[in-house]
């Protein structure tokens, strides 16, 4: 009877160890590959960095266009910029300027 009790205790111990091992493997797997795991975190961190870089570029471009728009506002006209735009868009020249046209 003693041997059967020892065998039963060994089997229970072995099964509890086996179950604990599989639970540990399960938790480690989902810690790494799960929906909120380590790899997903690294992917999202990289994506957030790319979005921040894109946002920085778009903010710089937006500031460029805001500056250009402010220069042409009626109450704060930048005459040099207005002259540059008129020359570029309308092909205007000043009295003392010479136009040189190069064929390409």
N, C-alpha and C positions, 0 to 999 in steps of 0.2 A: 504494500500500500504506500509505503514511503517513496518507492521509486516512481510510482505513477504520479504522486503529488509533485515530486521534483521535476518530472518530465512535463507535467501540466504547467508548472511555474516557468520552466524554460520556454515552452511554446508561447505562453502569454507574454513573456519578456521579449521573445524574438518578434512576435507579431506587433507588439507596441513599438519596438525599435523600427520595424519595417514601416509601419504607418507614420511614425514621426519622421523618418527619412523621406518618404514620399511627400509628406506635407511640406517639409523643408525644400525639396526640389521644386515643388509646385510654387511656393512663395518666391524662391529665387528666380524661377522662370518668369513669373509675372512682374517681378521687380525690374527685370531687364527688358523683357519684350512686351509687357502689358500695355494697355491703353494709356496708362499714366506712368509708364515705366521709364527707365533711364534712357533708352534709345529715343523714345518719343520726346523726352525732355530736351535732349541734345538737338534733335531735329527742329523742335519749336524754337529753341534758343538761336539756332543758326538762321531760321526764317525771320525771327524778330530782328536780328542784326541786319539782315538784308533789307527788311522793310524800313528800318531806321535810316539806313543809307539812302534808300530811295526817297524817303521823306525829306532828308536833308537836301538832296539834289532838287526836289520839287520846291522846297521853301526858297532855295537860292534862285531858282528860275522865276518863282512868283515875285520875289523881291526885285528882280531885274525888271519885270514887266510893270510892277507898281512904280518903280523909279521912272521908267519911261513915260508912264501915264501921268505922273505928277508933273513932269517937265512940260507937258502940253496943256495943263489946266489953265483956264483963262486968267485966274488971279495970280498965278506963279509961272508965267511963261519963261522958259529958258531960251533966249533968242538965238544963241549959238546952235542949240539942238533943233530949234524950229527951222533955222536956215539950212542946217545939214539935211533935215528931212525933206524940205522943199526942193533942194537941189537934187536929191536922190530920186524922189517920186516924180517931180515935174520936169526935171532936166533943165532947171534954171541955172543961169550963169550970171556973174557980176559984170559990170561995165569993163573993168580993167583985166579981166581974165581971158586967157587964150584956151580954146578947146582943142585938144589933140585926140583924134580918133585913130585907134590902132586896129587894123584888121587882124582877125585871128585865123 
